[in-house]
Amino acid sequence: MIEDVYYLNNSYPMPKVGLGVYKITEEEMETSIEAALAAGYRAFDTAYFYKNEIALGNALKHSDIPREDLFITSKLWNDYQGYDKTIEYFTKSIENLGTDYLDLFLIHWPCEENDLFIESYKAMEKLYEQGWVRAIGVCNFKQHHLERLMEETDVVPAVNQIEVHPYFNQQELQDFCDKHDIAVTAWMPLMRNQGLLDNPIITDIAKRYDKTPAQIVLRWHLAHNRLIIPKSKTPDRIRENIDIFDFNLELTDIAQIDNLNVNERQGKDPDKVAIGTLK
């Protein structure tokens, strides 16, 4: 079991490395989760939108890991924002997962033009107060979204899950989150390998540490105090992605990777995502 945890702003412990299960099918889930649990993963990140909460819940139930040793995250999809729908679809998520609580529940996108994320978050605050979820937070929120959220609600988000990788390091947003004790989780930590892991700077560093390029990038994230949820369905890759706790990067190597930033976003711009625009 991975001992390396991050204590969220309410002191709830969250493993620094989790398994993202986006696009992992029902047929693939059992093998993926079995490999992940054997490798030491205890955190699993899903979403109602992924349509695999049931498969994840079943795979976790087939293990002998007690529920209290697991950290399960799910997310409120855009189409279900609004106070009452947030409660309704949270309930659907925990039913799908076969659990009576979530460790972390997140708003998937702000969808600012629909102006429902404040009331959605207030519903999440209610769930948090009632003990249905151990921590609440958001995904894909820029600084201006966070500022408004904190002005109009009571619970500072525990997590902001965002796209971040060496070509898009979001340092200003990271600094803002650090200042307000909001943990940053990287949802595309390896940039879905769109050439990143072939970058000669990263491959050179990997050779010097006798690690893979992916392990170097993931360790770089941890050096910046980020949580990471690399997605994989391949057992060898799943094991590789968590085998990063036996070394630290030198400051000069961290700086070299920092300098790769070109503010190149791979995913959608959160300001351009509204209800109904993503399917």
C-alpha positions as CSV (number, residue, x, y, z in Angstrom):
1,M,0.0,0.0,0.0
2,I,1.3,3.5,-0.8
3,E,2.0,5.4,2.3
4,D,2.6,8.6,0.5
5,V,-0.5,10.7,1.0
6,Y,-1.5,14.3,0.7
7,Y,-3.6,15.8,3.5
8,L,-6.4,17.9,2.0
9,N,-7.4,21.2,3.5
10,N,-9.9,19.4,5.8
11,S,-7.1,17.0,6.9
12,Y,-8.6,14.1,5.0
13,P,-5.8,11.9,3.5
14,M,-5.7,11.4,-0.3
15,P,-3.1,9.1,-2.0
16,K,-0.8,11.2,-4.2
17,V,-1.1,8.7,-7.0
18,G,-4.4,7.3,-8.2
19,L,-5.7,5.4,-11.2
20,G,-7.8,7.3,-13.7
21,V,-10.3,5.0,-15.3
22,Y,-11.5,7.2,-18.2
23,K,-12.5,5.0,-21.2
24,I,-11.7,1.8,-19.4
25,T,-14.5,-0.6,-20.4
26,E,-16.5,-3.0,-18.3
27,E,-14.5,-5.9,-19.9
28,E,-11.2,-4.3,-19.1
29,M,-12.0,-3.0,-15.6
30,E,-11.5,-6.2,-13.6
31,T,-8.0,-6.8,-14.9
32,S,-7.0,-3.2,-14.6
33,I,-8.2,-2.9,-11.0
34,E,-6.7,-6.2,-10.0
35,A,-3.3,-5.1,-11.3
36,A,-3.7,-1.6,-9.7
37,L,-4.5,-3.0,-6.3
38,A,-1.7,-5.5,-6.4
39,A,0.7,-2.6,-7.3
40,G,-0.4,-0.6,-4.3
41,Y,-3.0,1.8,-5.7
42,R,-5.8,2.7,-3.3
43,A,-7.2,5.8,-5.1
44,F,-9.5,5.5,-8.1
45,D,-10.9,8.3,-10.2
46,T,-14.1,7.9,-12.2
47,A,-17.1,10.0,-13.2
48,Y,-20.8,9.5,-14.0
49,F,-19.9,10.7,-17.6
50,Y,-17.4,7.8,-18.0
51,K,-20.3,5.2,-17.8
52,N,-18.0,2.8,-15.8
53,E,-18.9,3.5,-12.2
54,I,-20.7,0.2,-11.9
55,A,-17.8,-1.7,-13.4
56,L,-15.3,0.0,-11.1
57,G,-17.5,-0.6,-8.0
58,N,-17.8,-4.3,-8.9
59,A,-14.1,-4.7,-9.5
60,L,-13.3,-3.1,-6.1
61,K,-15.9,-5.3,-4.4
62,H,-14.2,-8.4,-5.7
63,S,-11.0,-7.5,-3.9
64,D,-10.4,-8.0,-0.2
65,I,-9.5,-4.4,0.4
66,P,-11.7,-2.8,3.1
67,R,-13.7,0.2,1.9
68,E,-12.1,2.5,4.4
69,D,-8.7,1.8,2.8
70,L,-9.9,3.0,-0.6
71,F,-10.2,6.5,-1.9
72,I,-13.0,6.8,-4.5
73,T,-13.6,10.0,-6.5
74,S,-16.5,10.7,-8.9
75,K,-17.8,13.8,-10.6
76,L,-21.0,15.6,-11.4
77,W,-21.5,15.8,-15.1
78,N,-22.4,19.1,-16.8
79,D,-25.9,18.0,-17.9
80,Y,-26.9,17.4,-14.2
81,Q,-25.8,20.7,-12.7
82,G,-28.3,22.5,-10.4
83,Y,-29.1,22.0,-6.7
84,D,-31.6,19.1,-6.9
85,K,-30.0,17.3,-9.8
86,T,-26.6,17.4,-8.0
87,I,-28.2,15.5,-5.1
88,E,-29.9,13.1,-7.5
89,Y,-26.9,12.3,-9.5
90,F,-24.6,12.0,-6.5
91,T,-27.0,9.4,-5.3
92,K,-26.9,7.6,-8.7
93,S,-23.1,7.6,-8.5
94,I,-22.8,6.0,-5.1
95,E,-25.5,3.5,-6.1
96,N,-23.5,2.7,-9.2
97,L,-20.3,2.3,-7.2
98,G,-22.0,0.2,-4.5
99,T,-20.8,2.4,-1.7
100,D,-22.5,4.5,0.9
101,Y,-20.2,7.5,0.6
102,L,-17.6,9.0,-1.7
103,D,-14.1,10.2,-0.6
104,L,-14.2,13.0,-3.1
105,F,-17.0,14.5,-5.3
106,L,-16.1,17.1,-7.9
107,I,-18.0,19.4,-10.4
108,H,-16.7,18.2,-13.8
109,W,-16.6,21.5,-15.6
110,P,-17.7,25.0,-14.5
111,C,-20.0,25.6,-17.5
112,E,-20.0,29.3,-16.4
113,E,-22.5,30.5,-19.1
114,N,-25.2,28.2,-17.7
115,D,-24.5,29.8,-14.2
116,L,-25.3,26.6,-12.2
117,F,-22.0,25.8,-10.6
118,I,-22.7,27.8,-7.5
119,E,-25.9,26.1,-6.7
120,S,-24.4,22.7,-7.6
121,Y,-21.6,23.3,-5.2
122,K,-24.0,24.4,-2.5
123,A,-25.7,21.0,-2.9
124,M,-22.3,19.4,-2.5
125,E,-21.7,21.4,0.6
126,K,-24.9,19.9,2.0
127,L,-23.8,16.4,1.1
128,Y,-20.4,17.1,2.8
129,E,-22.1,18.4,5.9
130,Q,-24.3,15.3,6.1
131,G,-21.3,13.0,5.8
132,W,-22.1,11.5,2.4
133,V,-18.8,12.7,1.0
134,R,-15.5,13.2,2.8
135,A,-14.3,16.1,0.6
136,I,-15.6,18.2,-2.2
137,G,-14.0,20.1,-5.0
138,V,-14.0,21.0,-8.7
139,C,-12.4,20.2,-12.0
140,N,-11.3,22.5,-14.8
141,F,-11.8,25.7,-12.8
142,K,-9.7,28.7,-13.7
143,Q,-8.8,31.3,-11.2
144,H,-11.8,33.5,-11.9
145,H,-14.1,30.5,-11.4
146,L,-12.5,29.7,-8.1
147,E,-12.6,33.3,-6.9
148,R,-16.3,33.5,-7.5
149,L,-16.9,30.1,-5.9
150,M,-15.1,31.0,-2.8
151,E,-16.9,34.4,-2.5
152,E,-20.4,32.8,-2.8
153,T,-20.0,29.5,-0.9
154,D,-18.7,28.4,2.5
155,V,-16.4,25.4,1.9
156,V,-13.1,26.0,0.1
157,P,-12.7,23.3,-2.5
158,A,-10.3,20.6,-1.4
159,V,-9.2,19.8,-4.9
160,N,-9.1,21.4,-8.4
161,Q,-8.5,18.7,-11.0
162,I,-7.1,20.3,-14.1
163,E,-5.1,19.6,-17.3
164,V,-1.5,20.0,-16.4
165,H,1.7,18.5,-17.9
166,P,5.2,19.8,-18.9
167,Y,3.9,21.6,-22.0
168,F,1.0,23.2,-20.1
169,N,2.1,23.6,-16.5
170,Q,-0.5,26.2,-15.4
171,Q,2.0,27.6,-12.9
172,E,-0.1,30.7,-12.1
173,L,-3.2,28.6,-11.4
174,Q,-1.1,26.2,-9.3
175,D,0.3,29.2,-7.3
176,F,-3.3,30.5,-6.7
177,C,-4.4,27.0,-5.5
178,D,-1.4,26.6,-3.3
179,K,-2.1,30.0,-1.7
180,H,-5.7,28.9,-0.9
181,D,-4.8,25.4,0.2
182,I,-6.6,23.8,-2.8
183,A,-4.8,20.6,-3.9
184,V,-4.1,20.4,-7.6
185,T,-4.7,17.1,-9.3
186,A,-3.3,16.6,-12.9
187,W,-5.8,14.8,-15.0
188,M,-3.6,14.6,-18.1
189,P,-0.2,14.2,-16.3
190,L,1.5,12.5,-19.3
191,M,-0.3,14.6,-22.0
192,R,-1.7,11.3,-23.3
193,N,1.8,10.8,-24.7
194,Q,1.3,13.2,-27.6
195,G,5.1,13.2,-28.2
196,L,5.9,14.3,-24.6
197,L,7.7,11.1,-23.6
198,D,9.9,11.3,-26.7
199,N,11.2,14.8,-25.7
200,P,15.0,14.5,-25.7
201,I,15.3,16.5,-22.4
202,I,12.9,14.0,-20.7
203,T,14.5,10.9,-22.2
204,D,18.0,12.1,-21.2
205,I,16.9,12.7,-17.6
206,A,15.2,9.2,-17.6
207,K,18.5,7.6,-18.7
208,R,20.4,9.3,-15.9
209,Y,18.0,8.1,-13.3
210,D,17.5,4.7,-14.8
211,K,13.7,5.4,-15.0
212,T,11.2,5.6,-17.8
213,P,10.2,9.0,-19.3
214,A,6.7,8.5,-17.8
215,Q,8.2,8.0,-14.4
216,I,10.3,11.1,-14.7
217,V,7.3,13.2,-15.7
218,L,5.1,11.8,-12.9
219,R,7.9,12.4,-10.3
220,W,8.1,16.0,-11.7
221,H,4.4,16.5,-10.8
222,L,5.0,15.3,-7.3
223,A,7.9,17.7,-6.9
224,H,5.3,20.4,-7.6
225,N,3.1,19.2,-4.9
226,R,0.5,17.9,-7.3
227,L,-1.7,14.8,-7.1
228,I,-1.7,12.6,-10.2
229,I,-4.2,10.1,-11.7
230,P,-2.5,8.6,-14.7
231,K,-4.9,6.5,-16.8
232,S,-3.9,3.1,-18.0
233,K,-5.5,-0.3,-18.6
234,T,-2.2,-2.1,-19.2
235,P,-0.9,-3.9,-16.1
236,D,2.8,-3.2,-16.8
237,R,2.1,0.5,-17.3
238,I,-0.2,0.6,-14.3
239,R,2.7,-0.8,-12.2
240,E,5.2,1.6,-13.8
241,N,3.2,4.6,-13.1
242,I,3.2,4.1,-9.3
243,D,6.8,2.9,-9.0
244,I,8.0,6.5,-8.5
245,F,8.6,6.7,-4.7
246,D,12.2,5.5,-4.6
247,F,13.8,8.6,-6.1
248,N,13.7,12.4,-6.2
249,L,14.5,14.7,-9.0
250,E,17.3,17.2,-8.6
251,L,16.3,20.8,-8.7
252,T,18.1,21.4,-12.0
253,D,16.2,18.5,-13.6
254,I,12.9,19.9,-12.3
255,A,13.8,23.3,-13.8
256,Q,14.7,21.8,-17.2
257,I,11.2,20.2,-17.3
258,D,9.6,23.4,-16.2
259,N,11.2,25.1,-19.1
260,L,9.4,22.9,-21.6
261,N,6.2,24.8,-20.9
262,V,4.6,26.3,-24.0
263,N,1.1,26.9,-22.6
264,E,-0.2,24.2,-25.0
265,R,-3.5,22.9,-23.9
266,Q,-4.6,19.5,-25.3
267,G,-8.1,19.5,-23.9
268,K,-11.0,21.9,-24.0
269,D,-10.7,25.5,-22.7
270,P,-13.0,25.6,-19.6
271,D,-14.3,29.0,-20.6
272,K,-15.7,27.4,-23.8
273,V,-17.4,24.4,-22.3
274,A,-21.1,24.7,-21.6
275,I,-23.9,22.3,-20.8
276,G,-24.4,20.1,-23.9
277,T,-21.1,20.9,-25.6
278,L,-19.3,17.8,-24.6
279,K,-20.7,14.3,-25.3
